[in-house]
Amino acid sequence: MNGQFQIAVHILTLLSKQPDELLSSDYIAGSININPVLVRKEISNLRKYGLIDSKEGKAGGYTLGLPAQKILLSDVYRAVKVQPALGQAKNKPNPNCPVGKQISQHLDALADEVDVTIFNKLNTITLADFSGKFN
């Protein structure tokens, strides 16, 4: 998995900790210590899933699209997941090798199992639960 999940959860946690404020991408980027362009890209994706709302203009910014109690971390995972949990090899194994000809199907099955396990665990944690760990 790449860092998108961590970035997305960081963004959403910031928004949940300051529910009455519109946060700018610059402010959020400062907290994550990344370029605001990357924050805006992730926010755009989270907006597509209804997890973030935005207000345009000079006094604009971002807020949660739903109450933190209604956002599951599995919703975030689903929104940012772009590759299998165990990654994917770029090379194609040798089809003439007894292991090479079967390795992909067995690793794909294992990756699916791991992905389901991750999703099921995240499905038990709300953003409010996670945000509650911060004082």
MARDRENVO-923285 format. One record per residue (C-alpha): residue number from 1; residue in three letters; x, y negated, z negated. Coordinates in steps of 0.001 Angstrom, whole numbers, plus 500000, padded with zeros to 6 digits. Example, Ala and Ser with C-alpha at 12.3 -4.5 7.8 and 13.67 -1.06 7.14 Angstrom:
 num residuo     c1     c2     c3
   1     ALA 512300 504500 492200
   2     SER 513670 501060 492860
This chain:
 num residuo     c1     c2     c3
   1     MET 500000 500000 500000
   2     ASN 501242 496506 500709
   3     GLY 500947 493555 498314
   4     GLN 497531 492367 499509
   5     PHE 495648 494030 496655
   6     GLN 497850 492365 494049
   7     ILE 497521 488976 495755
   8     ALA 493739 489340 496064
   9     VAL 493313 490346 492411
  10     HIS 495541 487451 491335
  11     ILE 493417 484994 493332
  12     LEU 490149 486371 491988
  13     THR 491450 486468 488418
  14     LEU 492478 482794 488622
  15     LEU 489041 481887 489953
  16     SER 487312 483884 487228
  17     LYS 489367 482224 484477
  18     GLN 488360 478752 485713
  19     PRO 484744 479269 486788
  20     ASP 483704 475611 486644
  21     GLU 486549 474346 488819
  22     LEU 487239 474368 492539
  23     LEU 490795 475636 492923
  24     SER 492938 474615 495875
  25     SER 495043 477028 497884
  26     ASP 498117 475049 496786
  27     TYR 497240 475584 493126
  28     ILE 496607 479296 493689
  29     ALA 499816 479667 495705
  30     GLY 501746 478028 492872
  31     SER 500451 480609 490434
  32     ILE 501299 483532 492721
  33     ASN 504538 481866 493854
  34     ILE 503855 482374 497563
  35     ASN 503204 480176 500576
  36     PRO 499715 478567 500622
  37     VAL 499239 479866 504175
  38     LEU 499332 483436 502835
  39     VAL 496809 482487 500156
  40     ARG 494459 480955 502718
  41     LYS 494740 484080 504876
  42     GLU 493791 486303 501945
  43     ILE 491011 483936 500867
  44     SER 489591 484038 504382
  45     ASN 489422 487810 504187
  46     LEU 487861 487781 500704
  47     ARG 485258 485264 501924
  48     LYS 484202 487731 504648
  49     TYR 483353 490194 501880
  50     GLY 481447 487597 499831
  51     LEU 483952 487653 496978
  52     ILE 484916 483971 497351
  53     ASP 482994 480809 498223
  54     SER 484563 477622 499453
  55     LYS 483758 473942 499623
  56     GLU 485374 471928 502389
  57     GLY 486774 468433 502122
  58     LYS 489094 466397 499966
  59     ALA 487389 467493 496736
  60     GLY 486952 471044 498025
  61     GLY 488380 474315 496900
  62     TYR 487473 477878 496066
  63     THR 485270 479642 493538
  64     LEU 484074 483206 493058
  65     GLY 481335 484269 495445
  66     LEU 479746 486473 492778
  67     PRO 479878 486572 488988
  68     ALA 483039 488347 487796
  69     GLN 480840 490999 486141
  70     LYS 479491 491971 489573
  71     ILE 482828 492272 491353
  72     LEU 484397 495706 491088
  73     LEU 488099 496140 491728
  74     SER 487044 498794 494252
  75     ASP 485334 495963 496202
  76     VAL 488679 494191 496343
  77     TYR 490475 497379 497361
  78     ARG 487976 497953 500161
  79     ALA 488377 494357 501346
  80     VAL 492173 494501 501620
  81     LYS 492882 498139 502461
  82     VAL 494613 498346 505818
  83     GLN 496636 501530 505565
  84     PRO 496593 504890 503794
  85     ALA 497536 504795 500118
  86     LEU 500640 506896 500774
  87     GLY 501712 504968 503851
  88     GLN 502315 506428 507278
  89     ALA 505490 507577 509028
  90     LYS 506399 505844 512262
  91     ASN 507989 508905 513817
  92     LYS 506178 511913 515244
  93     PRO 507348 515238 513765
  94     ASN 508704 517962 516034
  95     PRO 505708 520048 517182
  96     ASN 508003 523066 517683
  97     CYS 508951 523134 513994
  98     PRO 506748 525226 511682
  99     VAL 506597 522338 509188
 100     GLY 506632 519528 511751
 101     LYS 503573 520804 513602
 102     GLN 501446 520799 510418
 103     ILE 502921 518145 508150
 104     SER 500752 515277 509378
 105     GLN 497443 517018 508740
 106     HIS 498482 518076 505232
 107     LEU 499843 514642 504331
 108     ASP 496706 512977 505734
 109     ALA 494535 515215 503529
 110     LEU 496675 514390 500493
 111     ALA 496501 510655 501291
 112     ASP 492705 510881 501529
 113     GLU 492571 512553 498105
 114     VAL 494813 509894 496565
 115     ASP 492749 507144 498178
 116     VAL 489514 508554 496745
 117     THR 491114 508818 493308
 118     ILE 492295 505198 493449
 119     PHE 488900 504008 494669
 120     ASN 487032 505952 491965
 121     LYS 489227 504489 489211
 122     LEU 488869 500931 490559
 123     ASN 485124 501471 490809
 124     THR 485000 501574 486982
 125     ILE 486686 498182 486437
 126     THR 484990 494838 486976
 127     LEU 486870 491633 487619
 128     ALA 485488 490434 484274
 129     ASP 487041 493472 482546
 130     PHE 490388 492806 484200
 131     SER 490275 489034 483614
 132     GLY 489508 489660 479953
 133     LYS 493066 490918 479506
 134     PHE 494385 487358 479941
 135     ASN 494194 484763 477164
